[in-house]
Amino acid sequence: MSLKTSLEENMKLKIKKPKMYKVILHNDDYTTMEFVIEVLIDVFNKVPANAVKITFDVHKHGIGIAGIYPYDIALTKINEVEKLASKNGYPLKLTMGEV
């Protein structure tokens, strides 16, 4: 076995996939469904039909999963949506949970 092959094998063993986190939207009595759909399309890059389905999940079940991302991306998306919601006067709550 050559030194190059040994180094390549060691590098492959050390690379881990990042932990993934689901971004969860929570239902409230004030945030409009239209706003939630818009956020899902604009921030989470959902197609309109999927955005509507997730919005109805939130409405019917109290929560819906907006997406699954590595920690930093999930946190960034949550912060972005919370700023948009606050700017528009909505108390939309998002959390994340490990997959």
Rosetta blueprint (number, residue, H / E / L):
1 M L
2 S L
3 L H
4 K H
5 T H
6 S H
7 L H
8 E H
9 E H
10 N H
11 M H
12 K H
13 L H
14 K H
15 I L
16 K L
17 K L
18 P L
19 K L
20 M E
21 Y E
22 K E
23 V E
24 I E
25 L E
26 H E
27 N L
28 D L
29 D L
30 Y L
31 T L
32 T L
33 M H
34 E H
35 F H
36 V H
37 I H
38 E H
39 V H
40 L H
41 I H
42 D H
43 V L
44 F L
45 N L
46 K L
47 V L
48 P H
49 A H
50 N H
51 A H
52 V H
53 K H
54 I H
55 T H
56 F H
57 D H
58 V H
59 H H
60 K H
61 H H
62 G L
63 I E
64 G E
65 I E
66 A E
67 G E
68 I E
69 Y E
70 P E
71 Y H
72 D H
73 I H
74 A H
75 L H
76 T H
77 K H
78 I H
79 N H
80 E H
81 V H
82 E H
83 K H
84 L H
85 A H
86 S H
87 K H
88 N L
89 G L
90 Y L
91 P L
92 L L
93 K E
94 L E
95 T E
96 M E
97 G E
98 E E
99 V L
